[in-house]
Amino acid sequence: MLFAFGMPGPTEMLIIGGIALLVFGNRLPSVARSLGKSMTEFKKGVAGIEDDIDATVTADKKPPVSHP
């Protein structure tokens, strides 16, 4: 039934966004803060995995050390 009317246009999306801002406005700063912290932790985790992969690849490329 929703698709019978088509997708909402830009004006309708602004109205829906304004209503959402009025309803959830007092919680948005805390939600944005927690989202930012989550993204930072995710990026740190991905960087750690990339560092581990790079260390493994460079360790495999080194020739074996022979002791006399």
N, C-alpha and C positions, 0 to 999 in steps of 0.2 A: 504494500500500500504506500510506503514511503517513496518508492521509486516511481510511482505514478506521477508525482509532482516534480520530480527531478531533484538535483542537488541544490542546496541553498547557495544563493549568490553572495557576493561580497558584502552587501548591505545586511543581509540576514546573518552572516557570520559575525559582523561587527556587533549586532544586537545581541546575539548569543554570547559573544565574548564579554560584552558589558554586563550582562546578567550574571555570568559566571564570576566576573570580577567583584560584583556586589555581594554575591553569596560567599565566595571563598577568599575575598580580599584580605581578611585579617590573618589568614594562615599562609598566604603566598610567600612572605619573606622566609619563614622557617622551612617551607617546602623547597624553595630555591637554594637555601643554604645547604640543606641535606643533600640535594641533588648535586650541587657543586662538590661537596666532600666525597660523595660516592664516585663521581667522575674522576676526581683526583686520585683516589685509591685505585680505581680501575686502571688508570694510566700508569701508576707506579707498578702495579702488578704486571702489566703488559711489558713495561720496560725491563723489569726483572727477568721475565721469561726470555726476552730478546737478548739480554746480557748473558744468560745461561747458554742459549743456543750459540751465540757468537764465541763464547769461551770454549765450548765443545768443538766447534768447527775449527778454530785456530789451534786447539790442542791436537786435533787429528792431523793437521797439515804439517806439524813440526816433525822433522826426521828423528828417529830414535837416537838417543845419546848412547854412544858406545864408550865404555870405560876401558882404558889401556891396562 
